[in-house]
């Protein structure tokens, strides 16, 4: 199911607000890089954040999802949220507030974009899709050099929460404390995105989201 552009049709009305909002000072801005490999649910993460941003009456721009979207290819996208109009869909080097990665090695690719005070949230479990994949311990040590980092085994947490395929929701939950919008908006977006798949799927994704958030909060403390 295509999920990446679900929120775009709902944003057209914002164009009428641009002239008014440009007179105000920016109070909220989140520049987010999403990273992983095909088949790990990057599009769903982007759609959920986008739907939540629209409900929160924020402006957003998302770059095209680059990479090989089929299973195993690297995938990345820029997602920019603000209470003011956003001019470009690309995040400059050193300006990302958050890297959300479902695969540890992929998170390292985008460190040049991360700001000095930005957060890197990543899964510790690798998706080994190349013959010369580096040692996982070495990758994790590099990630730990980032000042603000949270590393969790999203796959294990997803299994423990009852849905082994919801690792992407665990990672989104872990990133949620660093996304400047109410957590409930992300929950509502999950309900909207997965409604057609049934209540059981909705609930399993909500449970995974909550488990990731709780783990992140513990580690942050």
Protein Blocks (a to p, Z undefined) as FASTA:
>chain_A
ZZklmmmmmmmmmmmmmmmmmmpccfbdcdddddddehilmmmmmmmmmmmmmmnopacd
ddddedjfbghiacdddddddfbdcfbfcdcehiafbdcdfbfklmmmmmmmpcfkbccd
ddfbdcdfbfklccfklmmmmmmmpmbacdddfklmmmmnopaklmmmmmmmmmmmmpcc
dfklmmmmmmmmmmmnojklmmmmmmmmmmmmmmmmmmmZZ
